[in-house]
């Protein structure tokens, strides 16, 4: 077996021993020690802007940060939003109080965990919002380093994906993997109907039979041919038509739906995949019953969080461009508006008359575990509730 380092991945131990830090933190730590500086600080995480200037994003990746700090047994206090909570540009999503020297080298992995997970959850949530109640599957593992697949799939689920395709991810998350069939199966069996029958016979009735109908012929005629051959056994058809052959995908789907209905195949669902984003999902909604989304979710732009000191030994101080002092994020349960508020100021009224509520929770209290992270399914349910309060 070749050396695993050929994959160029750092191990969990590398993260915990601080090896995945930026060198300037290691050098800072050396200088602080040499000068005998061991100050207690409050540092907070927020993003000045959101990816693609979207109005909201979904907070994710906290479980990774807590797992890291749990194992390190650092004497810190950590407040944060629940994973799956909607936030905006400038909102404080997490704050840490403790000795700077204890956690400074972990800034790099902490931000990396949050930035990428939140980017993926946000992209998935936007697709979820666009798709409404239609099925949304995350198919983008193949666009990313395979060692990241379970992380990508977890955060796609948190954002609202109904299913994930990678076997290892499904095992880790305790979910059943979802998928249809690749073009290779139809090419190797030589015909769409033959391949779909083989799928039904070999894979069995527990797995929904969704036939890929764009490999060798016209989408409409292949869909009808498979529907006639399989009848009620056919759950759906998937269209993954290459761009060079697409023409007007909306018109193709509309025609397919018409012909399937006309021929008594109203039960056959139409799935679409292939380079989809939330805009295309919205435009295909009149005909599609489900979507397989790849790159848009797995290669989502990250949320550019930064970590900044806002207090040193109780004195409120921050760099240029940031507000000093420990903060909480308050939100109005009635109109959903949010704002950062000084930590010790008592709760205030919203312009709409509602009482603003602190939505930070204490996940670590002086080194001891506080609120526990819920399961992926519970976090996903929280995200879906949050999404009802925002527009795409
Ligand atoms: Zn309000």
Boltz pocket constraint, residues with backbone or C-beta under 6 A from the ligand:
constraints:
  - pocket:
      binder: B
      contacts: [[A, 332], [A, 333], [A, 334], [A, 335], [A, 336], [A, 337], [A, 350], [A, 351], [A, 352], [A, 353], [A, 354]]
      max_distance: 6.0
